[in-house]
Amino acid sequence: MACDLWLVPLVDVLCHSPDNPFAEELADYDAALAEAGLPPVPVLGYVPGMSGDVAPVAGFDYAALHLLRRAYLLGLSGLPVTPAPEEEGDYQQLLEMFETSALGSHLVWHFDHAGAYVPVDFPHPLVNDTLLAGGGPLGSSHGLLRELSAVAPALGIDPHNPPAPPTPPRRPTRLEEPAEPPVYGDGPFARERHVWLGLHTAATRSLAQGSMIVFS
């Protein structure tokens, strides 16, 4: 099943509009951040080139996302990061074995089909009943970027000089559609690298532009 990542510019022209489609979600995120003693989602004043348009930034399939999460959990737990023996390998078993680590990870503890990462730095994903009833845990773009940097060497990626990212989807990808195939060869971590590059691009742009990352 395919998954798209979208960047939502956190600019006043969108966030303060009565037609803002993310108004309810942003209110829930602000409430969760306030509960944790953190500042609200930052909303920037209009700047040229930031119209508030929502745009796709990357696409991959859910199984490949799980493979990247599997690699991160292996490394975090001090185990060798080896290729998965099958489609999703032992990912579900690892989630059970290292549940505490998984629940503290921005990369791992995030709903596949919904939820967001916001450009606010906090150590662990934020969770409350309202978030779980909607899009799931709220992640930090800062935290996501840190975790991507940690797993990168095991995948053969230099996090300080990564390859160019894959081309964003040309149109929204339907859930039941196959995702675009990996673009960096057919090595043992090709699918993990493809997802890594998409997420890294999204996290980097989220911090540079002041955007929210949304799964669809």
C-alpha positions in Angstrom: 0.0 0.0 0.0 1.3 3.4 -0.9 2.0 6.3 1.5 2.5 9.9 0.5 4.2 12.6 2.6 2.9 16.2 2.3 4.4 19.4 3.6 1.9 21.9 5.1 3.5 25.4 5.3 2.7 26.8 8.7 2.1 30.4 7.4 -0.7 32.7 8.5 -2.3 32.8 5.1 -3.2 29.2 5.6 -3.4 28.7 9.3 -5.5 31.8 10.0 -7.8 31.2 7.1 -11.4 30.2 8.0 -11.1 27.6 5.3 -8.0 26.0 6.8 -8.5 22.2 6.4 -6.1 21.5 9.2 -7.7 23.8 11.8 -9.0 21.0 14.1 -5.7 19.1 13.9 -3.6 22.1 14.7 -5.9 22.9 17.7 -5.3 19.4 19.0 -1.6 19.6 18.4 -1.4 23.0 20.3 -3.3 21.4 23.2 -0.9 18.4 23.4 2.1 20.7 23.2 0.7 22.9 26.0 0.1 19.8 28.2 3.7 19.0 27.8 4.8 22.6 28.6 5.9 23.3 25.1 5.2 26.3 22.8 2.4 25.9 20.2 2.9 25.0 16.6 4.8 28.0 15.1 2.8 30.0 12.6 4.9 32.3 10.4 4.0 35.6 8.8 3.6 35.6 5.0 6.8 35.6 3.0 7.1 35.6 -0.8 7.0 32.0 -2.1 5.1 30.6 0.9 1.6 30.8 -0.4 0.2 28.2 2.0 -0.1 25.6 -0.7 0.2 22.0 0.5 2.5 19.9 -1.7 3.7 16.3 -1.8 7.3 15.8 -0.9 7.9 12.0 -1.0 6.2 8.7 -1.5 6.9 5.1 -0.6 5.0 2.0 0.6 4.1 1.1 4.1 6.0 -2.2 4.1 9.2 -0.3 3.2 8.5 2.2 6.0 8.3 -0.7 8.4 11.6 -2.0 7.2 13.3 1.3 8.0 11.7 1.3 11.4 12.9 -2.2 11.9 16.5 -1.1 11.0 16.3 1.7 13.5 15.0 -0.5 16.3 17.8 -3.0 15.7 20.5 -0.4 15.9 18.9 1.3 18.9 18.8 -2.0 20.7 22.5 -2.7 20.0 21.8 -5.5 17.5 23.3 -5.9 14.0 21.3 -4.1 11.3 20.8 -6.9 8.8 18.5 -7.1 5.8 15.0 -8.3 6.6 14.5 -12.0 5.6 11.1 -11.3 4.1 8.7 -8.5 3.3 8.5 -7.0 6.7 10.8 -9.4 8.4 10.6 -9.6 12.1 9.4 -6.0 12.6 6.3 -7.0 14.7 8.4 -9.2 16.9 10.9 -6.4 17.4 8.1 -4.0 18.4 7.0 -6.4 21.1 10.6 -7.1 22.3 11.5 -3.4 22.4 8.2 -1.8 23.1 9.6 0.9 25.4 12.1 2.0 22.9 9.5 1.9 20.1 7.1 4.1 22.1 9.9 6.7 22.6 10.8 6.9 18.9 9.5 9.6 16.6 10.3 7.4 13.6 8.7 4.2 15.0 5.8 5.4 17.2 3.7 7.1 14.5 0.5 6.0 12.7 1.2 4.9 9.1 -1.8 6.6 7.5 -2.3 9.8 9.5 -0.8 12.1 12.1 2.0 14.7 11.7 5.4 15.9 12.6 5.7 19.6 13.6 8.8 21.8 13.7 8.9 21.9 17.6 11.7 20.1 19.4 10.7 17.6 22.1 12.3 14.3 23.1 9.5 11.8 22.6 6.3 11.6 20.6 3.3 13.3 22.4 0.3 11.1 23.1 -3.1 11.8 24.6 -6.6 10.4 24.1 -7.5 13.1 21.6 -4.5 12.4 19.5 -5.0 8.6 19.6 -8.6 9.0 18.6 -7.5 11.1 15.5 -4.2 11.0 13.8 -2.1 9.3 16.4 1.0 10.4 18.3 2.4 13.8 17.4 6.1 13.7 16.3 8.8 16.3 16.2 10.6 17.0 13.0 13.8 17.6 15.0 13.4 14.2 16.7 12.7 12.5 13.4 15.8 14.0 11.8 18.0 12.9 14.8 16.7 9.3 14.5 17.2 9.3 10.7 20.8 10.5 11.2 21.4 7.7 13.7 20.3 4.9 11.4 21.8 6.3 8.2 25.3 4.7 8.5 23.9 1.2 8.9 22.1 1.7 5.5 25.2 3.0 3.8 24.1 6.7 3.9 26.2 9.6 5.0 23.6 11.7 6.9 25.7 14.9 6.3 25.9 14.3 2.6 23.0 12.1 1.5 22.1 11.3 -2.1 19.6 13.4 -3.9 16.0 12.6 -2.8 13.6 10.7 -5.1 11.2 12.8 -7.2 8.0 13.6 -5.3 4.8 11.8 -6.5 3.3 13.5 -9.6 -0.2 13.2 -8.1 -1.8 11.9 -4.9 -1.3 8.2 -4.6 -4.3 6.1 -3.8 -3.9 3.8 -0.8 -4.3 0.6 -2.8 -1.9 1.6 -5.5 1.7 0.3 -5.6 4.2 2.9 -4.5 7.0 4.1 -6.7 9.9 1.6 -6.7 13.2 2.5 -5.0 15.5 4.6 -7.2 18.9 3.7 -5.8 19.6 0.2 -7.0 18.5 -3.2 -5.7 20.9 -3.6 -2.8 19.9 -5.2 0.4 18.7 -1.9 1.9 17.3 -0.3 -1.2 13.8 0.1 0.1 15.0 1.4 3.5 17.2 3.9 1.7 14.3 5.1 -0.5 12.1 5.8 2.6 15.0 7.3 4.5 15.6 9.8 1.7 12.0 10.8 1.5 11.6 11.3 5.3 15.0 13.1 5.5 13.9 15.5 2.8 10.6 16.1 4.5 12.2 16.7 7.9 14.9 19.0 6.5 12.4 21.1 4.7 10.0 21.1 7.6 12.7 22.7 9.8 14.0 25.1 7.1 10.6 26.3 5.9 8.5 26.0 9.0 6.3 23.3 7.6 4.3 20.4 9.1 4.8 16.9 7.7 1.5 15.0 7.1 1.1 11.4 6.2 -1.7 10.3 3.7 
